[in-house]
Every structure is written in C-alpha cells, then in structure tokens.
Amino acid sequence: MATYGEVVEVRRLTPRMVRVVLGGDGLDDFVPTEWTDQYVNALFPPDDAPYTVPFDVDEARALAPELRPVGRRYTVRAWDGGARRLTLDVVTHGDVGRAGRWAARARPGDRLQFLGPSGGYAPDPEAGGHLMAGDESALPAIAASLERVAAGQPVVVVVVVDDEEHHVALESPGDLEVRWVHRADAAPDDRGQLLRAVAGCPLPPGPVQAFVHGEANEVRALRRHLLGERGIARERASISPYWRRDHTDEQWRQVKREWLADWERDVPAPAATDA
C-alpha cells in the first residue's frame, strides 16, 4: 500500500526553508524509526505522468524513463503519532531542484507519496558529549536530534548559513551551545568557514559522538579533521554528504558512489588486530 500525505500546513521558516506538514489517511500505516535523522524518499511524478498520487510504485517505475517518478530524500523533522501529522522542513533554492521547487509551491490539499522512513543515527545517552555540524540541509536532523539529547549532556552545534535571517530555533534538554557561521562574513569563494569554526571549537569531554552532514566537500574536510586530527572514533561518527556544490541532484547521484569510495582513503580504517 502506498504511503502518502496530504499537505495541511505550509509555513516559511527562513528565506530558504519551508515547513510542510502532511496529514490524511495515507499516513495510517506510517511507522517511525528509532533514529533522529530518519528520512523518507519522496517520489515526484513528472508533469506529464499518466498517474497521480497515490500510485503503484512498481508500475510507475516500469514506464519509460521520462515518465518515472524521481526520488528525493526529506528528513523527518517531527512525527505526531496521535494527530498523524508528519512534518518536513525543506531547503529551497528558488525554482531549482525538484524537491525544493515542490515545497516552495506546496499548498493545502497537495499530495506527496514516499517510501520509508529510514535512518541510522540517534544521540547516545552514554556519550560524554555531542558535536553536530553542517549547513541548512542538516538543520532538520540536527533540530530533531537535539530534542533527544539526554538532560544536561554537553552538545555543541556549528551550522553555516547565509546570515542571521537563516537561523532557526534550536532547543535541547542537553547543555546546548550553538555557533552560527555566516557566509555573508566571508569571501564568496571561501569554502573553509565550517571547518575553521569546528577546528576552533573545544569539544565536549569524550567520548564524543559526532553528527556531520551537508555539502559534500565541506563534510569531507570535517571528516578528515574529526577522525584524523581530533581522534573521534569512526563508529561514533555519523558523517554524510547530502549534496554537492555545482552539481544538480542527478549529477551528484551519478558520481556519489565513486566519490565516497575515494573519501574512505582520506582516513584509512584502523588495521584489524588479532585478539
């Protein structure tokens, strides 16, 4: 059975982030995961598709390539099981990108079909502290994760955005420190702001659990720094590139597998030892 939601509310949080709340009977079978970075794979039919939401995914994928739905991942900002409401906070870039364009134009009554949810990260209540870093694309997962940090647990958040207009409210039962980094304060071609901000940031007492997601090359530089220089154990780090500058979603998908294989060489995994 297809899982889909009907838009019941749309609200702009920042100049580039839109909150879309879904409801309706299509969410009756939605089962959330245990992860705070959980996401759904939204399916967008092309404008001239001979089907509408809800549709049979297998049948739609068997059509000619130009008629197949295109998948895009959305982080689940919140799920209200009692009200059966699914909240998605979506970064938009004007009329660029299928997912962001849909969110920017979404109106009550619109429908969105998706697969999932899935995920793989949640704050460890036994960690000595937490580091969460990224850009706008990571904010929904960071915000959801902060709500699950244990009371009083140290947590440092470092986020790069355009300027103060792009801040969102971040709250946590943990001992929270938020550092906003503004692109407006640097040269247009400066890609090292996030790395410098994290490198200059004292980490909570170890062992530290890290969540770092966002633009591919910025995330890669942070991965080298955190695993290779700051000594954070890779099994305690959720680090992933959501997007890549100067690449469309499709271009990034085409090169992502090879790119990820290459970044594994940046910080080789420790050699196995005999017991």
Contacts in CASP RR format, 6 or more apart in sequence:
PFRMAT RR
TARGET T0000
AUTHOR 0000-0000-0000
METHOD contacts of the structure
MODEL  1
MATYGEVVEVRRLTPRMVRVVLGGDGLDDFVPTEWTDQYVNALFPPDDAP
YTVPFDVDEARALAPELRPVGRRYTVRAWDGGARRLTLDVVTHGDVGRAG
RWAARARPGDRLQFLGPSGGYAPDPEAGGHLMAGDESALPAIAASLERVA
AGQPVVVVVVVDDEEHHVALESPGDLEVRWVHRADAAPDDRGQLLRAVAG
CPLPPGPVQAFVHGEANEVRALRRHLLGERGIARERASISPYWRRDHTDE
QWRQVKREWLADWERDVPAPAATDA
1 29 0 8 1.000
2 26 0 8 1.000
2 53 0 8 1.000
2 54 0 8 1.000
2 55 0 8 1.000
2 56 0 8 1.000
2 57 0 8 1.000
2 113 0 8 1.000
3 26 0 8 1.000
3 27 0 8 1.000
3 29 0 8 1.000
3 30 0 8 1.000
3 113 0 8 1.000
3 114 0 8 1.000
3 115 0 8 1.000
3 116 0 8 1.000
4 26 0 8 1.000
4 27 0 8 1.000
4 53 0 8 1.000
4 54 0 8 1.000
4 111 0 8 1.000
4 112 0 8 1.000
4 113 0 8 1.000
4 114 0 8 1.000
5 22 0 8 1.000
5 23 0 8 1.000
5 24 0 8 1.000
5 26 0 8 1.000
5 27 0 8 1.000
5 86 0 8 1.000
5 111 0 8 1.000
5 112 0 8 1.000
5 113 0 8 1.000
6 22 0 8 1.000
6 23 0 8 1.000
6 24 0 8 1.000
6 26 0 8 1.000
6 108 0 8 1.000
6 109 0 8 1.000
6 110 0 8 1.000
6 111 0 8 1.000
7 20 0 8 1.000
7 21 0 8 1.000
7 22 0 8 1.000
7 23 0 8 1.000
7 106 0 8 1.000
7 107 0 8 1.000
7 108 0 8 1.000
7 109 0 8 1.000
7 110 0 8 1.000
7 111 0 8 1.000
7 112 0 8 1.000
8 21 0 8 1.000
8 22 0 8 1.000
8 23 0 8 1.000
8 24 0 8 1.000
8 85 0 8 1.000
8 108 0 8 1.000
8 109 0 8 1.000
9 19 0 8 1.000
9 20 0 8 1.000
9 21 0 8 1.000
9 108 0 8 1.000
10 18 0 8 1.000
10 19 0 8 1.000
10 20 0 8 1.000
10 21 0 8 1.000
10 106 0 8 1.000
10 107 0 8 1.000
10 108 0 8 1.000
11 18 0 8 1.000
11 19 0 8 1.000
12 18 0 8 1.000
12 19 0 8 1.000
13 19 0 8 1.000
13 89 0 8 1.000
13 168 0 8 1.000
14 136 0 8 1.000
14 161 0 8 1.000
14 165 0 8 1.000
14 166 0 8 1.000
14 167 0 8 1.000
14 168 0 8 1.000
15 162 0 8 1.000
15 165 0 8 1.000
15 166 0 8 1.000
16 91 0 8 1.000
16 92 0 8 1.000
16 93 0 8 1.000
16 136 0 8 1.000
16 162 0 8 1.000
16 166 0 8 1.000
17 89 0 8 1.000
17 90 0 8 1.000
17 91 0 8 1.000
17 92 0 8 1.000
17 136 0 8 1.000
17 139 0 8 1.000
17 166 0 8 1.000
17 168 0 8 1.000
18 89 0 8 1.000
18 90 0 8 1.000
18 92 0 8 1.000
18 100 0 8 1.000
18 103 0 8 1.000
18 104 0 8 1.000
18 106 0 8 1.000
19 77 0 8 1.000
19 87 0 8 1.000
19 88 0 8 1.000
19 89 0 8 1.000
19 90 0 8 1.000
20 87 0 8 1.000
20 88 0 8 1.000
20 89 0 8 1.000
20 90 0 8 1.000
20 103 0 8 1.000
20 106 0 8 1.000
20 112 0 8 1.000
21 85 0 8 1.000
21 86 0 8 1.000
21 87 0 8 1.000
21 88 0 8 1.000
22 85 0 8 1.000
22 86 0 8 1.000
22 87 0 8 1.000
22 88 0 8 1.000
22 112 0 8 1.000
23 84 0 8 1.000
23 85 0 8 1.000
23 86 0 8 1.000
24 84 0 8 1.000
26 54 0 8 1.000
27 84 0 8 1.000
27 85 0 8 1.000
27 86 0 8 1.000
28 84 0 8 1.000
30 79 0 8 1.000
30 84 0 8 1.000
30 86 0 8 1.000
30 117 0 8 1.000
31 117 0 8 1.000
32 38 0 8 1.000
32 76 0 8 1.000
32 79 0 8 1.000
32 81 0 8 1.000
32 117 0 8 1.000
33 117 0 8 1.000
33 118 0 8 1.000
33 119 0 8 1.000
33 120 0 8 1.000
34 122 0 8 1.000
35 118 0 8 1.000
35 119 0 8 1.000
35 120 0 8 1.000
35 121 0 8 1.000
35 122 0 8 1.000
36 121 0 8 1.000
36 122 0 8 1.000
36 123 0 8 1.000
36 141 0 8 1.000
36 144 0 8 1.000
36 145 0 8 1.000
36 147 0 8 1.000
36 148 0 8 1.000
37 75 0 8 1.000
37 119 0 8 1.000
37 120 0 8 1.000
37 121 0 8 1.000
37 122 0 8 1.000
37 141 0 8 1.000
37 144 0 8 1.000
37 145 0 8 1.000
37 211 0 8 1.000
37 213 0 8 1.000
37 238 0 8 1.000
38 75 0 8 1.000
38 76 0 8 1.000
38 117 0 8 1.000
38 118 0 8 1.000
38 119 0 8 1.000
38 120 0 8 1.000
39 73 0 8 1.000
39 74 0 8 1.000
39 75 0 8 1.000
39 76 0 8 1.000
39 116 0 8 1.000
39 117 0 8 1.000
39 118 0 8 1.000
39 119 0 8 1.000
40 73 0 8 1.000
40 74 0 8 1.000
40 76 0 8 1.000
40 86 0 8 1.000
40 88 0 8 1.000
40 114 0 8 1.000
40 115 0 8 1.000
40 116 0 8 1.000
40 117 0 8 1.000
40 118 0 8 1.000
41 71 0 8 1.000
41 72 0 8 1.000
41 73 0 8 1.000
41 114 0 8 1.000
41 115 0 8 1.000
41 116 0 8 1.000
41 118 0 8 1.000
42 71 0 8 1.000
42 72 0 8 1.000
42 73 0 8 1.000
42 74 0 8 1.000
42 99 0 8 1.000
42 102 0 8 1.000
42 112 0 8 1.000
42 113 0 8 1.000
42 114 0 8 1.000
43 57 0 8 1.000
43 60 0 8 1.000
43 69 0 8 1.000
43 70 0 8 1.000
43 71 0 8 1.000
43 113 0 8 1.000
43 114 0 8 1.000
43 115 0 8 1.000
44 69 0 8 1.000
44 70 0 8 1.000
44 71 0 8 1.000
44 72 0 8 1.000
44 98 0 8 1.000
44 99 0 8 1.000
44 102 0 8 1.000
45 51 0 8 1.000
45 52 0 8 1.000
45 53 0 8 1.000
45 55 0 8 1.000
45 60 0 8 1.000
45 67 0 8 1.000
45 69 0 8 1.000
46 66 0 8 1.000
46 67 0 8 1.000
46 68 0 8 1.000
46 69 0 8 1.000
46 70 0 8 1.000
48 67 0 8 1.000
49 60 0 8 1.000
49 67 0 8 1.000
49 69 0 8 1.000
50 63 0 8 1.000
50 67 0 8 1.000
51 59 0 8 1.000
51 60 0 8 1.000
52 111 0 8 1.000
53 111 0 8 1.000
53 112 0 8 1.000
53 113 0 8 1.000
54 111 0 8 1.000
54 113 0 8 1.000
55 69 0 8 1.000
55 113 0 8 1.000
57 69 0 8 1.000
57 113 0 8 1.000
57 115 0 8 1.000
60 67 0 8 1.000
60 68 0 8 1.000
60 69 0 8 1.000
61 68 0 8 1.000
61 69 0 8 1.000
69 113 0 8 1.000
70 98 0 8 1.000
72 98 0 8 1.000
72 99 0 8 1.000
72 249 0 8 1.000
73 242 0 8 1.000
74 88 0 8 1.000
74 90 0 8 1.000
74 99 0 8 1.000
74 114 0 8 1.000
75 88 0 8 1.000
75 89 0 8 1.000
75 140 0 8 1.000
75 141 0 8 1.000
75 144 0 8 1.000
76 86 0 8 1.000
76 87 0 8 1.000
76 88 0 8 1.000
76 117 0 8 1.000
76 140 0 8 1.000
76 144 0 8 1.000
77 87 0 8 1.000
77 88 0 8 1.000
77 89 0 8 1.000
77 140 0 8 1.000
77 143 0 8 1.000
77 144 0 8 1.000
78 85 0 8 1.000
78 86 0 8 1.000
78 87 0 8 1.000
78 144 0 8 1.000
79 85 0 8 1.000
79 86 0 8 1.000
79 87 0 8 1.000
80 86 0 8 1.000
80 87 0 8 1.000
88 103 0 8 1.000
88 140 0 8 1.000
89 139 0 8 1.000
89 140 0 8 1.000
89 143 0 8 1.000
89 168 0 8 1.000
90 99 0 8 1.000
90 100 0 8 1.000
90 103 0 8 1.000
91 100 0 8 1.000
91 136 0 8 1.000
91 137 0 8 1.000
92 100 0 8 1.000
92 101 0 8 1.000
92 103 0 8 1.000
92 104 0 8 1.000
93 100 0 8 1.000
94 100 0 8 1.000
94 101 0 8 1.000
94 104 0 8 1.000
95 101 0 8 1.000
95 104 0 8 1.000
97 248 0 8 1.000
97 249 0 8 1.000
98 249 0 8 1.000
99 249 0 8 1.000
102 112 0 8 1.000
120 238 0 8 1.000
121 141 0 8 1.000
121 145 0 8 1.000
121 211 0 8 1.000
121 238 0 8 1.000
122 145 0 8 1.000
122 148 0 8 1.000
123 130 0 8 1.000
123 145 0 8 1.000
123 148 0 8 1.000
123 149 0 8 1.000
123 150 0 8 1.000
123 153 0 8 1.000
123 155 0 8 1.000
123 209 0 8 1.000
124 209 0 8 1.000
124 236 0 8 1.000
125 150 0 8 1.000
125 153 0 8 1.000
127 153 0 8 1.000
127 206 0 8 1.000
127 207 0 8 1.000
127 208 0 8 1.000
127 209 0 8 1.000
127 236 0 8 1.000
128 153 0 8 1.000
128 154 0 8 1.000
128 204 0 8 1.000
128 205 0 8 1.000
128 206 0 8 1.000
128 207 0 8 1.000
128 208 0 8 1.000
128 209 0 8 1.000
129 153 0 8 1.000
129 154 0 8 1.000
129 155 0 8 1.000
129 203 0 8 1.000
129 204 0 8 1.000
129 205 0 8 1.000
129 206 0 8 1.000
129 207 0 8 1.000
129 208 0 8 1.000
129 209 0 8 1.000
130 149 0 8 1.000
130 153 0 8 1.000
130 154 0 8 1.000
130 155 0 8 1.000
130 156 0 8 1.000
130 204 0 8 1.000
130 208 0 8 1.000
130 209 0 8 1.000
130 210 0 8 1.000
130 211 0 8 1.000
131 155 0 8 1.000
131 156 0 8 1.000
131 157 0 8 1.000
131 158 0 8 1.000
131 198 0 8 1.000
131 201 0 8 1.000
131 203 0 8 1.000
131 204 0 8 1.000
131 208 0 8 1.000
131 209 0 8 1.000
131 210 0 8 1.000
131 211 0 8 1.000
131 212 0 8 1.000
131 226 0 8 1.000
131 232 0 8 1.000
132 138 0 8 1.000
132 142 0 8 1.000
132 145 0 8 1.000
132 146 0 8 1.000
132 155 0 8 1.000
132 156 0 8 1.000
132 157 0 8 1.000
132 158 0 8 1.000
132 210 0 8 1.000
132 211 0 8 1.000
132 212 0 8 1.000
133 157 0 8 1.000
133 158 0 8 1.000
133 159 0 8 1.000
133 194 0 8 1.000
133 198 0 8 1.000
133 210 0 8 1.000
133 211 0 8 1.000
133 212 0 8 1.000
133 222 0 8 1.000
134 142 0 8 1.000
134 158 0 8 1.000
134 159 0 8 1.000
134 160 0 8 1.000
134 194 0 8 1.000
134 212 0 8 1.000
134 213 0 8 1.000
134 214 0 8 1.000
134 218 0 8 1.000
134 219 0 8 1.000
134 222 0 8 1.000
135 159 0 8 1.000
135 160 0 8 1.000
135 161 0 8 1.000
135 194 0 8 1.000
135 214 0 8 1.000
135 215 0 8 1.000
135 218 0 8 1.000
136 159 0 8 1.000
136 161 0 8 1.000
136 166 0 8 1.000
137 213 0 8 1.000
137 214 0 8 1.000
137 215 0 8 1.000
137 242 0 8 1.000
137 243 0 8 1.000
138 159 0 8 1.000
138 211 0 8 1.000
138 212 0 8 1.000
138 213 0 8 1.000
138 214 0 8 1.000
138 242 0 8 1.000
139 159 0 8 1.000
139 168 0 8 1.000
141 211 0 8 1.000
141 213 0 8 1.000
142 157 0 8 1.000
142 159 0 8 1.000
142 170 0 8 1.000
142 211 0 8 1.000
143 168 0 8 1.000
143 170 0 8 1.000
145 211 0 8 1.000
146 155 0 8 1.000
146 157 0 8 1.000
146 170 0 8 1.000
146 171 0 8 1.000
146 172 0 8 1.000
146 174 0 8 1.000
146 176 0 8 1.000
147 171 0 8 1.000
147 172 0 8 1.000
147 173 0 8 1.000
149 155 0 8 1.000
149 172 0 8 1.000
149 173 0 8 1.000
149 174 0 8 1.000
149 176 0 8 1.000
150 173 0 8 1.000
150 174 0 8 1.000
151 173 0 8 1.000
151 174 0 8 1.000
152 173 0 8 1.000
152 174 0 8 1.000
152 175 0 8 1.000
153 174 0 8 1.000
153 175 0 8 1.000
154 174 0 8 1.000
154 175 0 8 1.000
154 177 0 8 1.000
154 204 0 8 1.000
154 205 0 8 1.000
155 172 0 8 1.000
155 174 0 8 1.000
155 175 0 8 1.000
155 176 0 8 1.000
155 177 0 8 1.000
155 204 0 8 1.000
156 177 0 8 1.000
156 179 0 8 1.000
156 201 0 8 1.000
156 202 0 8 1.000
156 203 0 8 1.000
156 204 0 8 1.000
157 170 0 8 1.000
157 176 0 8 1.000
157 177 0 8 1.000
157 178 0 8 1.000
157 179 0 8 1.000
158 179 0 8 1.000
158 181 0 8 1.000
158 194 0 8 1.000
158 197 0 8 1.000
158 198 0 8 1.000
158 201 0 8 1.000
159 178 0 8 1.000
159 179 0 8 1.000
159 180 0 8 1.000
159 181 0 8 1.000
160 181 0 8 1.000
160 182 0 8 1.000
160 183 0 8 1.000
160 193 0 8 1.000
160 194 0 8 1.000
160 197 0 8 1.000
160 218 0 8 1.000
161 167 0 8 1.000
161 180 0 8 1.000
161 181 0 8 1.000
161 182 0 8 1.000
161 183 0 8 1.000
162 182 0 8 1.000
162 183 0 8 1.000
162 184 0 8 1.000
163 182 0 8 1.000
163 183 0 8 1.000
163 184 0 8 1.000
164 180 0 8 1.000
164 182 0 8 1.000
167 180 0 8 1.000
170 176 0 8 1.000
170 178 0 8 1.000
179 197 0 8 1.000
179 201 0 8 1.000
181 193 0 8 1.000
181 194 0 8 1.000
181 197 0 8 1.000
183 190 0 8 1.000
183 193 0 8 1.000
185 193 0 8 1.000
186 193 0 8 1.000
191 217 0 8 1.000
191 218 0 8 1.000
191 245 0 8 1.000
192 218 0 8 1.000
192 221 0 8 1.000
194 218 0 8 1.000
194 221 0 8 1.000
194 222 0 8 1.000
195 218 0 8 1.000
195 221 0 8 1.000
195 222 0 8 1.000
195 225 0 8 1.000
198 222 0 8 1.000
198 225 0 8 1.000
198 226 0 8 1.000
199 225 0 8 1.000
203 230 0 8 1.000
207 233 0 8 1.000
207 236 0 8 1.000
208 232 0 8 1.000
208 236 0 8 1.000
209 236 0 8 1.000
209 237 0 8 1.000
210 226 0 8 1.000
210 232 0 8 1.000
210 236 0 8 1.000
210 237 0 8 1.000
210 238 0 8 1.000
210 239 0 8 1.000
211 237 0 8 1.000
211 238 0 8 1.000
211 239 0 8 1.000
212 219 0 8 1.000
212 222 0 8 1.000
212 223 0 8 1.000
212 226 0 8 1.000
212 237 0 8 1.000
212 238 0 8 1.000
212 239 0 8 1.000
212 240 0 8 1.000
213 219 0 8 1.000
213 238 0 8 1.000
213 239 0 8 1.000
213 240 0 8 1.000
213 241 0 8 1.000
213 242 0 8 1.000
214 240 0 8 1.000
214 241 0 8 1.000
214 242 0 8 1.000
214 243 0 8 1.000
215 241 0 8 1.000
215 242 0 8 1.000
215 243 0 8 1.000
215 244 0 8 1.000
215 245 0 8 1.000
216 241 0 8 1.000
216 242 0 8 1.000
216 243 0 8 1.000
216 244 0 8 1.000
216 245 0 8 1.000
216 252 0 8 1.000
216 259 0 8 1.000
217 244 0 8 1.000
217 245 0 8 1.000
219 239 0 8 1.000
219 240 0 8 1.000
219 241 0 8 1.000
220 241 0 8 1.000
220 263 0 8 1.000
220 266 0 8 1.000
222 239 0 8 1.000
223 237 0 8 1.000
223 239 0 8 1.000
223 263 0 8 1.000
223 266 0 8 1.000
223 267 0 8 1.000
224 266 0 8 1.000
224 267 0 8 1.000
226 232 0 8 1.000
226 237 0 8 1.000
226 239 0 8 1.000
227 234 0 8 1.000
227 237 0 8 1.000
227 239 0 8 1.000
227 267 0 8 1.000
228 267 0 8 1.000
234 267 0 8 1.000
234 269 0 8 1.000
241 256 0 8 1.000
241 259 0 8 1.000
241 260 0 8 1.000
243 249 0 8 1.000
243 252 0 8 1.000
244 251 0 8 1.000
244 252 0 8 1.000
244 256 0 8 1.000
244 259 0 8 1.000
247 255 0 8 1.000
END
